[in-house]
Amino acid sequence: MLTSAPARRRSLATVLSAAAFAVALLLGTPQAVADIYRSPAGTYEVKGAILAEYRALGGPDGFLGFPLTNELTTPIRTEGRFSVFQHGSIYWTPATGAHEVHGAIGAEWGHLGWENGVLGFPVTDELSTPDGRGRFNYFERGGIYWTPSTGAHEVHGAILEQWAAQGWERGAGYPLTDELSTPTKPGRFNHFEHASIYWSPTTGAYTVYSNFRALWASMGWENSCLGFPISNANRGFQSFQGGSIAIQGSGELYASCR
């Protein structure tokens, strides 16, 4: 039996549509499938990769709760999509996939400008730190770490690299501040539980620990005769732009300026 040309075209269109749907599912694009959720907050659609993430997190019975929006386009970096839920959000881009952000970490990320801020889009869900004390999310250009005692703070760039080299939270401890500007000289820093990491364009990023930090602080930090650190401490000795701090034989610290 012969099939008419229009029928063949309709058949081909059906095949192509099915193939496109299958590819969309494989690629995790946000248009793959959709569910409608109804709650006292309203009726909203969750779809595609964001829906897959939402289902994996328990859907409305999980910690995110019911949706509060349909899927929306991120306002400046328009490659992104997001849905807001009662207790958090899920963000998606083709490069990062779909990840949730919630709680104190979500609030800190929002304070920093969401995806348009220094960190960019999330690249992980919220995870536990290896020591079990804290929680964190990673983003395109840095991370936000939280504990009950320190709150949520971001670390990024060269200071993040130095923190990692020192053993993350097991070394300098958890961050106590976001990255901040030094008040007078060009530089940046984060304070951590057991140390501070300072960076400047001419010196790079170095860690100043505990007693060394206390002595340096008492002298005026980078505005003292010591200036910025130019090394990490090694065998009780640390170099600065204008001198050094060393542990003497008696165990006391001594600062020397050139």
C-alpha positions in Angstrom: 0.0 0.0 0.0 1.4 3.4 -1.0 1.6 6.2 1.7 0.9 9.7 0.6 3.6 12.4 0.8 1.7 14.4 3.5 1.3 11.2 5.5 5.0 10.4 5.1 5.9 13.9 6.2 3.7 13.6 9.3 5.3 10.2 10.1 8.8 11.8 9.7 7.8 14.7 11.9 6.6 12.3 14.6 9.9 10.4 14.5 11.9 13.6 14.6 9.8 14.9 17.5 10.3 11.6 19.4 14.1 11.7 18.7 14.4 15.3 19.9 12.5 14.4 23.1 14.9 11.6 23.7 18.0 13.8 23.1 16.5 16.4 25.5 16.2 13.8 28.2 19.8 12.6 27.7 21.2 16.1 27.7 19.2 17.3 30.7 17.7 20.3 29.0 15.1 22.1 31.1 12.3 21.4 28.6 12.3 17.5 28.9 9.3 16.8 31.1 7.1 18.7 33.5 5.0 18.2 36.7 2.3 20.4 38.1 2.3 20.9 41.9 -0.6 22.4 43.8 -0.4 23.8 47.3 -1.8 26.7 49.3 1.1 28.7 47.9 -0.3 28.2 44.4 -0.1 26.0 41.3 3.3 25.8 39.6 5.1 23.8 37.0 8.5 22.2 37.5 10.2 20.8 34.5 13.3 19.3 32.8 16.6 19.0 34.6 15.3 21.1 37.5 12.4 18.6 38.0 14.8 15.7 37.9 16.9 17.4 40.7 13.7 18.2 42.6 12.5 14.6 42.4 15.9 13.3 43.5 15.7 15.6 46.6 12.3 14.2 47.6 10.0 16.6 45.7 7.5 18.4 47.9 8.1 15.9 50.7 11.8 16.9 50.7 13.5 19.8 52.4 12.7 22.2 49.6 8.9 21.9 50.0 6.5 23.1 47.3 7.4 25.3 44.4 6.6 29.0 44.6 7.3 29.9 41.0 7.3 28.4 37.6 10.7 27.9 35.9 12.2 31.3 35.2 15.1 32.7 33.2 18.0 34.2 35.2 17.9 37.9 34.6 21.4 38.8 33.3 23.2 35.5 32.5 20.2 34.3 30.4 21.6 30.9 29.8 20.3 29.9 33.2 17.0 28.7 34.6 15.7 28.5 38.1 12.7 27.6 40.2 12.1 28.9 43.7 10.6 26.6 46.4 9.4 27.1 49.9 12.8 26.5 51.5 15.3 27.0 48.7 15.9 27.2 45.0 17.3 25.0 42.1 19.4 26.6 39.4 20.4 25.1 36.1 22.7 26.0 33.2 23.9 23.8 30.3 27.4 24.0 31.7 26.7 23.4 35.4 23.6 21.2 35.5 20.9 21.6 38.1 21.8 22.1 41.8 20.0 23.3 44.9 20.9 26.1 47.2 19.1 26.7 50.5 19.3 27.9 54.1 22.1 30.1 55.3 24.3 29.3 52.3 21.5 30.3 50.0 21.0 33.6 51.9 24.8 34.3 51.7 24.8 33.6 48.0 21.9 35.9 47.5 23.7 38.6 49.5 26.6 38.3 47.1 24.4 38.8 44.1 23.2 35.3 43.2 24.7 34.0 39.9 25.7 37.6 38.9 28.0 37.9 41.9 31.6 36.8 42.4 30.7 33.1 42.7 28.5 32.4 39.7 26.1 29.5 39.4 26.2 26.5 41.8 28.1 23.4 40.7 27.1 21.2 43.7 24.2 20.7 46.0 24.8 21.5 49.7 27.2 18.9 51.1 28.7 17.9 54.4 32.4 18.8 55.1 34.7 15.8 55.8 35.0 16.6 59.5 31.2 16.6 59.9 31.1 20.1 61.5 30.0 22.1 58.5 28.1 22.4 55.2 29.1 23.8 51.9 28.1 24.5 48.3 30.6 25.0 45.5 30.0 27.5 42.7 31.7 28.3 39.4 34.3 30.5 41.1 34.4 29.6 44.7 32.6 28.1 47.7 30.4 29.0 50.7 31.1 27.3 53.9 28.9 27.2 57.0 29.0 25.9 60.6 26.6 26.7 63.5 29.3 28.8 65.2 30.9 30.6 62.3 27.9 31.2 60.0 28.1 31.2 56.2 31.0 32.8 54.4 32.5 32.7 50.9 36.0 32.0 49.9 37.3 32.3 46.3 40.2 33.0 44.0 43.8 33.0 45.3 42.8 32.9 48.9 40.7 29.8 48.2 43.7 28.2 46.6 45.9 29.0 49.6 43.2 27.7 52.0 43.0 24.5 50.1 46.8 24.2 50.1 46.7 24.5 53.9 44.2 21.7 54.3 40.9 23.5 54.0 38.9 23.6 57.3 41.2 21.0 58.8 44.1 23.5 58.5 43.2 27.1 59.0 39.7 26.3 60.2 36.4 27.6 58.8 36.1 31.1 57.4 34.9 33.8 59.8 34.5 36.5 57.1 33.9 36.8 53.4 36.8 38.1 51.4 37.4 41.7 52.3 39.5 44.6 51.2 42.4 45.7 53.3 41.7 49.2 54.6 44.6 51.2 53.2 47.0 49.2 51.0 45.8 47.3 47.9 45.0 43.8 49.2 42.4 41.2 50.1 41.9 38.9 53.1 39.7 36.3 54.8 39.9 35.6 58.5 39.5 31.9 59.5 39.2 30.2 62.9 42.9 29.5 63.3 44.5 31.8 60.8 44.1 34.6 58.3 45.0 34.5 54.6 46.2 37.8 53.0 46.7 38.5 49.4 48.1 41.5 47.5 48.9 42.0 43.8 52.6 42.1 44.5 52.9 39.3 47.1 50.3 36.7 46.3 48.3 34.8 49.1 49.9 33.6 52.3 48.6 32.2 55.6 49.4 33.8 59.0 48.5 31.5 61.9 47.4 32.0 65.5 50.2 33.6 67.6 52.0 34.9 64.5 48.7 36.6 63.6 48.2 38.0 67.0 51.6 39.6 67.1 51.2 41.0 63.5 47.8 42.3 64.4 49.1 44.1 67.5 51.6 45.9 65.2 49.0 47.0 62.7 48.6 44.2 60.3 49.8 45.1 56.7 50.1 48.8 57.7 52.9 48.0 60.2 56.6 48.0 59.3 56.2 44.3 58.4 53.8 44.8 55.5 52.1 41.8 53.8 53.4 38.2 54.3 55.5 36.9 51.5 55.8 33.3 52.8 53.9 30.8 55.0 55.5 30.0 58.3 58.2 27.4 58.2 60.0 26.0 61.3 58.9 28.9 63.4 59.8 31.6 60.9 57.7 33.7 58.6 58.8 36.4 56.1 57.0 39.7 55.5 57.7 42.5 53.0 59.5 44.5 55.6 60.8 41.9 58.0 59.9 38.7 59.8 58.4 37.0 62.8 60.2 34.2 64.4 59.9 31.9 67.5 62.9 32.5 69.8 64.6 29.8 71.8 62.5 30.7 74.8 59.4 30.0 72.8 58.4 33.7 72.6 57.7 35.4 69.3 59.9 38.2 68.0 59.2 40.6 65.2 62.0 42.2 63.3 61.6 45.0 60.8 64.3 46.0 58.4 
